[in-house]
Amino acid sequence: MPPGSHLPGRHGDAHGDSAGTPWAGRTLTDSPFAGDDGAVAPAVASLLDAARAEDTPVDVAALVAALPGARLFVPVTAVSAGTDEATGGDLGADMAIPTLRSPDGRDALPVFTSVATLTAWSATARPVPVEARRAAVSAVQEGQQLLVLDPGVTGPGGSVVVPRPALWALAQGEAWTPSPRDPEVAAAVARLGDGLDGVVEVTAEPGAGAAAGRELRVVVHLAAGAGERADAARGAVAQRLGQHELLAQRVDSVELVARELPRALLVVRPREGGVLRRWSVHPVGTTPGRPPRTTTSHRSEAAARAAAAQWCAEDGGHEPAPGGTGCRWCGAGLAG
């Protein structure tokens, strides 16, 4: 080879990169993280510091809201590429991003708020800075359903599990509302018991959390004395829950429980049919220790409510409804 000649595309070549592509006409942009000191992004740091100061878990919703635009670190590790079958020589190493496995078997992407937390987790992993949304997009594309922020860090302000709906929202650049606070989720859950025998209502409440695999608790409230109908009702609600598109999109994990009411409900309502308008008292369920009651008919709403109040007194007396002013069992107004 003549003096001064070179191989195109080799390292150190002034005319092309390592793949042989000419440098001419190419524009190189500055790294968005140039000068990054590896510390926690300010918006994220304030939330973690507040959790530590108050000795409480990190507010996941507030954290997810602070992540868009924030810089995180993804760990990259060297993985052996194996050996050449023909020569037996070492093929070197490939670079890979580790994947975590959640207790329920789902894959999760580990991400870190700082170089310090990453190196404490793995001294051999290389910290690669990345915008949080880009990390979320990568996780979704790889089929990972969770983000785990600062795995291995314990205590308040420590490791945080970002659930699947929040991960999807972050990847799409959308706001995320936790399912226990989502009014559309609550409305959808309330309709799960429509028309089911023995089901008084179905409600949603916060579960133990995404880290425990129970983000939302769906409660099936059964009529008192539901007996053998309880299992069938719970199974029917579970089937509807599993087939509901909106709930599948917005709820990461569910705990389904059934609770039988301790007393019968006494529903006062207009009675259908007939020339004269009448009112009925319709018992839902049977109060333990009391004989079963049947629906009664009354000439006025006042008479029906008086009858319901009398039955309620016999069953144990009035009790205030949660969040309301009337009686939990018969709907009567309560003084005071």
Summary of the structure (lengths in Angstrom):
residues: 336
radius of gyration: 30.8
end to end distance: 102.4
largest distance: 114.0
contacts: 940
relative contact order: 0.08
helix: 29%
strand: 26%
